[in-house]
Amino acid sequence: MSLFHLLPLQCTKCGSRISSKCTDMVYFCTRCGTGLEYNGKNLEPIEVLFAQPILQKDSEPELFLPFWSFRLDISIKGKEVYLPLLFRRDFMDEENILFTNKSLIETILNKQKEKKIKDQKDFTVYVPSFPTTGMYAYSSDIGKVFTRAQPVLSFYEQNKKMESCIYNAIDALSIAEDEYISLQTAIIPNLLALDLSFNVKNKRVIGIPYAKKEKGVFYDQIIGEMLLASALRMEK
């Protein structure tokens, strides 16, 4: 006699059955579009959106790949200093970027006052969350490219089919923090000496549209980055 009875995964919103793969960390309901993540006790709803193409609008997307999107306040603990501002062009001079901690903070504060952009502190970090193969190493670091670009997205009203999402929110946020630090240290090499604080203001999974322009190569329809088809591990 069986001691365990496996129950089908059901959408908490509409009650539909959800099919999933062994690597899935977020489950997508194809009926109502709800995203669900298991938090250790319950299935937690996750906002899911599907981005409309900005490039090649006449081409219907062939697939939507999941990206975690985190809208963050990234600051120095104890200081009203919001580090996302460093990504802005001409925010800092190229010379003399190896500041001491004190002079680095003072420089950032002065630049904020000059630019008068204190309220513009929100920043979105993108984390690709689809299964890949070893060929992914030959593609661009698409997460960093999206984060640098900060694209202005519009979204479909109707639900689409999302490919597998292999990261939960906690793991994806850790990747987002590392990604942000990697990008910023290219500008401020001694950034790691500062005590950084990451405050999540919004998190969601965005389906980025991809179209195939040539055999074996996909291009995203937002910023046009190439992705080898062989870099995707498409489980059936």
N, C-alpha and C positions, 0 to 999 in steps of 0.2 A: 504494500500500500504506500502510495506516495505521501510524504510528509509535507511537501511544498506544492503549491499551485501557483503558477506564474499568471499574473493578470496582464491583459493587454494594456499598453500605454494609451491613455485617453487624454484628449484636450480638456483642460479644466474650464474652458470657456464655452465650447459648443458640444463637448461630449464625443466628438469623432475620434476614431482610432488613429493613432499616429504610428507610422512605420519608421523604424530607426535602424541605424547601423551600429556595430560594436564600438566604433570610434567616436560616435556622436556625443558631444557635451551639451549641446543645445538642440532641442527637439522642435521641429516646425510643423504646425498643423496646416495641411494643404487646403483645408476647407475654409477656415476663418483667418488664417495668417498669424495666429498667435505663436509666440516663441516661448518655450518652457525650459528652465534650467533646474536640475536637481541640486538643492542646497544642502543636502545631507539629511534633511527631514522631510521636506515637501518639494513639490514642483513649483518653482517661482516664475511668474510671468516675466518675460523679457520683451521690450519693445523691438519690433522687427519692421524695417522699412526697405523698400526696393527702389533704388535710385534710377531715375530716368536718364537716358543717354544725353550727354552734352555733345559728344562727337559722333559722327556717322548716324545721325538721327533717323535716317531712312532705313537703316539696317536693324532688323529685329534682333535683340540680344539672343545668343544661343544658350547662354547659361548665366546664372547669378551666383557669384562667389561671396561667401560671408566674410565680412570685416567687422570686428568689434570696433566701435567708435566711442571714445571716452572724451567728454567735455570736462576739462580740468581747470582748476585754479592751481597753479604751480608757483609756490612762493618760498621765500627764505624764512624759516621759523623765527618769530619774534620781530619781523620787519615787514613793513608794508611795501614789499618789493615783489613784483610779479614777473617771473623770469620769461614767460612766453614772449614778452616784448623784445627780447634779444633777437628773435627770429626776423624782425622787421628790417628791411634793407636800410642801410645808412644809420641804423640805430647807434652803432658804435664805430669808432675809427678802427682801421685795420692795424694801426701801429699801437704799441704799448698795451697789448691785451693781456699780458701776464701780470695782472694786478695782485696786490696783497688782498686778503679777504676784506679788510676795512675799506680800502680804496675802490675795490670792485663794487661793493654795496653803495658807496657814495656816488660812484659814477653812474650806476643804474638809476639811483634816485634822481640825480640831476637831469639825466636824459628824460626820465618820465615827466618831470616838471616842464622841460623844454617842449616836449611833444604834446603835452596836455592830453594824454591818452590813458589816464589812470583807470577809467571805467572799462577800458577795452582789455580786460585781463583774461577772458575765457579763451581756451585753446583746445582744439580737438586733435587727439592722437588716434591714428588708425592702425589696427593690428590685423593683418591677414590671418584668417582662421580656418582655411580649407586644407584638406590633406594633400601632401605633395610627395614627390619622389626625389631621388638624388639629383635629377636634372634641374630642380628648382634653383640650385646654386648658379646655374648659367643665366638665370633671369635677373632683372634688376631687383633691388631691395624695395619692393613695391610699397611696403608699409611706410618707410621713411619718405619715399617720393610723395605719397598721398599726404603725409603729415606736413611736409614742406609746402605743398601746393595749397592746402586749406581750401579745397574746392567748395563752391556754393552749390549745394545739391537741391534738386526737386525730386519728388517721389511719386510713384504710381499710387493711385487710390485703390486699385485692385491687387489681390494677392498674386504672387508669382511662386515658382518652384525654386527653393533654395537648395544649394548643394550642402554637403556635410560640414558642420562646424565642430572642430576638434579641440577648441579651448573653452573652458568655462570662464566666468567673469574674473575670478581671482587670478588665474594664470595669465589671462589676457592683460589684466591691469599691470602685473609684474613686467610683462614684455613691453607694455606701453611706457612704463617708467624708465626701463633700460633704453628704449628707443629714443625717448626724449633726451635723456642724459647724453647719449651718443651723439645726437644732433647738436646739442648745445655745447658740448666740450670741443667740438670742431671750431667754435667761435671763442669760447672762454675755456682754455685748457685746465684751469684750476677750479672748475666748477664743483668738482667732487669734494672740495674742501669745505663747501658750504652745507649747512643743515637744511635740506630741502623738504618741503611739505607738499604732498599731492592730495588735493581735495576733489573727489569725484562729484561733479554737479549733475551729470547725466551719463547714462550708459545705454547703448543699444547695439543691435546687430543690423548692419546695412548690407543688403545684397547689391554688389557692384556688377553692372552689366558688362558682359564680354561678348565680342563678336569675332568670328574667324575671317581674317582678310586673305590668308593664304594657307596652304596645306601645312598642318602641324604647328600653326602659330595663332594664338589668341591675342587680341588687343582689348584693353578695357576701354569703354566708351565714355569715360570721364576725363582722363588726362592722356590717354593714348599709349600707356606703357605695354610693352610686349611681354607675353607669357607663353613659353613653350607648352604645347599640348602634352608633351611627354613628361612635363613637370607636375602635372595633375594626377593624383591617384584617385581615379573615379571608381568607387566601390559600387557594386551592384547588389 
